[in-house]
Amino acid sequence: YSKRISPIELPSQLSVNEQYKVSVSDGKVATPDREIKIDNKVGTLEIKIATSGHTTKIERKLDMKSTIVSKGNIQDFREIANAWNDENVLKLMLAK
């Protein structure tokens, strides 16, 4: 574990809104519905996964409040970055 001595500067104000729809004709999506919400000093994140029948909808939203993340807000930044980049959230499990 290291301590950051300078702020993080993002190249631009981040605002991302992604929506995906996955349809499976043979089998079904076994990934459970899920909702992740984080609202802290550096930004807001929302990830929703919902399945109905053979279709799964995935929605990911990220809004950063500033282009500068101060040393005091590094933990909040890590919380959002780790949730956004979590590969386990991005994988869909399929079942026959």
N, C-alpha and C positions, 0 to 999 in steps of 0.2 A: 504494500500500500504506500503510495507516495502522495505528498501534499502539493497541490498546484500553487504556483507562486504568481501566476498572471492570469488574467481573464481569457476566456475563449471568445474569439471573434468569428461569427458566422459570415459567410460571403454575402448573404442577403437575408431579408426577413422571410422566414420560412412559413409557408401556408400550403399544405398539401391536403387534397381530398381525392381519395381513390375509391372507386366502386367496381366490384367484380361480381359477375354472376356465373356460376359453374353448374352445368346440367349434366347429370350422369344417367344415361339411358339403360345401362346394364349394371345392376347393383344399386347401392345407395351410399350416401355420405354418412360415415359413422362418427364424424367429428361432432362433439356436443356443441350446442349453442353456447355462445360466450360473449361477454361484454366487459371491456376494460375501459375504465375512465380514470384519467389523471388530470388534475387541475392544480398547478402549483405556481411558484413565483416566476418560472421561466416560460411556461406555456401550458397548453392543454392538448390532450391526446384522447382519442376515442377510437376503439376498435370493436366492431360488432360482427359476429358470425351467426347467421341464422339459416336453418335448413327447413324447407317445406317440401315434402314429397321428394322428388329427384333433383331439386334445385337448391343450391346454397348461395346465399348473398353474403358478400364480405364488404364491409365499409371501413375505411381507415381515414381518420382525420388528424391532422397535426397542425397546430398554430403556435408558433413561437412568439413571445411578447416583445422580443428585442433581438438585435443582431449581436449584442454583447452579453455574455454570461459571466457575471462577476465571480470572484473566488468563493464568496459566501453562498452562491447558488449552484455550485458544481454538483452537489448531491441531487438537487432537483433536476438538473440537466441529465445526469446519469440515469435517473429513474425513468424519464421520458425516452431517452435514447435506447436504453435497454429494452423497454417495452416495445418500441417501434421496430427494433431490429431482432426481436426474439423469433428465431426460425420455427420454433414449435407452434407459435401462433399462426404462422403462415402456411403450415402443412395441413392438408386435408386427408383424413383417414377414410378409406373406402372399404365397403364390405359387400360381399355377394349375397 
